Amino acid sequence: MTKLIIIRGNSGSGKTTLARNLQLLLGKNAMLVSQDMIRREMMRTPDGPETLIIPLIIEIVRYGHTVCPYIIIEGIFKGEWYSEMFEQLVTLHEGKVLAYYFELTFEETIRRHQTRDKAQEFGEEAMHRWWNGKDYIDFLNEQTLTDTDDLSMILDKIKGDLKCLN
């Protein structure tokens, strides 16, 4: 049965870096669904409560559910706007779901953002507008990732958590 791994948090927190490394670790046919890739590059559409990407993400994940052992979905995914989508995805995966939320300070996300290619695209002011502190989605039972957790430690944690899902 396919396992769904959800990675959420504010811009600049490390979601994409974690997701890409996790995809490599999980190997062949691990699907990565990136909110930014779909919203900013595929659709070039704004985010919001009725964003056009929600039905597309659901369809992509449904397809992955038929052919992939793991689906990683990562993005900011503001809880108020994306909770219903996650309800559908959790139901589809019948409890085979792990969820992680990057809970970092705003200052730490700015520090991390300054090391990325996207630092030239937008800065602190935009990140402040997008900021959602402690934006947990309760039914996901998200595990908190902090600035003291390094990438290697997080990957080991997720590997261990996946073994418990079997």
N, C-alpha and C positions, 0 to 999 in steps of 0.2 A: 504494500500500500504506500502511496506517495505521502511524503512528509512535507509539511509547509513550515517554512522558517520566516518569520516576520521580523524585520529590523526597522525601527522607527527612531526618530529624534529630530532635533533642530538642524538647520543648515550648518554645515561645517563640523558636525560632531564625529564623523568617521563612518557613517553608515555604508557608503559606497565602497570604501576601502575594505571594510569588514566583509561586505557581501561578495566582492570580487575574490578576495582571498578564500572565503568559505567555498565558493563555487569551484575554485581550483582544488581545494582540499577534498571536496566531495566527489570530484572526478566526472567521468563521462556522463552526459545526459542530465547533469544538474542544471536546472533552468534558473536564470536570474532575470527577475522582472524589476526594472528600475523606474520609479515614478518620474524622475527627471528625464530619462530617455524617452519615455512615452509622451509625457506632457510637453516638454520643451523641444524635443527633436522630431519625434514622429508626428505629433498633432499640432504643435505650436499654438497651444490653447491655454487660456488662463486657468488658475486653480480657483476653487471655490466650492460651495455646497452642491452645485449641480454641474460640476465639471464633466466634460465629455469623455474623459479618460476612464471613468469608473466602469461603464459597461465593457470597454475594451480590455481593461485589466482583468475583469471577471472572465471574459472569454479566453484570454491568453492563459490564465491559470487553469481554467477548465480543460483546455487542450493539454497543457503540461501534466495535469492529473492523469491523463490517459497514457502518457508515454514516459514520464520522468520519475525517477525515484525520489528526487528532492526538488522542491521549488522554493527559491529564496525571493522574497519580495521586500524591497527596501525603498524608503522615502520618508519625507516628513509626515505625510498622511495625517493631517490635522484630525483629531478624534471626532470633533463635531461634524465634519464633512464625510468621513470615511468609515464610521462605525458600521453602517448598514452593509457596506461592501465586505468588511471583515466578517460580519455575521454570516454572510453567504459563503465566504471562503472557508471559515471554520467548519460550517455544516458540511460542506463538500468533503472536507478532509477527515471527518468523523473522529475528531479528537487528536489526530496525529499532527499537532501544531505546537510549535515553540515560538514564543514572542519575546523580543528584547527591545528595551527602550534606553537610548543614550540620555542620561540625566547629567548634563554638564552645565557649568556656569556659562553665562553669556561670554565672559572674558575668555574662557577656554575655547569656545567655538570660534571666536575671532582669531585667536592665536593659531588654531588649526587651519582656519580658512586661509590665512596668509601664506600657508605652505602649498596651496593648491593652484592649479591652472586657472580655476574659476575666479581667483582673487582679482583678476583684471576685468572680469565681467560685472561684478557687483561688490559692494563694500559693506562696511559696518552699518551704515544707515539702513540699507535694504534688509540686512540680516536682523536688525532691531525691529523693523516692521513685521517681519515674518515670525518673530520669536513666540514660541508657545511653551511656557514653563510648565513642567510636570503635566504634560498632556497625555496622561495614561488613558487607555481604553480598558476599563475594569475587567470585562469578560475575557480579555486576552491573557490575563494573568502575566503581564509583561515582567520579565526580570530586568532589573536595573543595571545598566553599565555606566561606570563613572570614569572620570579622567585618571584614576589610579589603575584602571584595568588596561593592560597593554594588549596589543593585537594577538600575540601568541597565547596569552592567558585566556582571552575571550574565545579563540578558536578551540582550545582544549576544552573549555567549559561546554561549548555547543556540541562538540563531538561526544562528550560524556552524556549530555542531555539527550542526544539522538539515540544513544544506546538504550536509554531508559524508556524510549517510546515504543520499542519493539514488543 
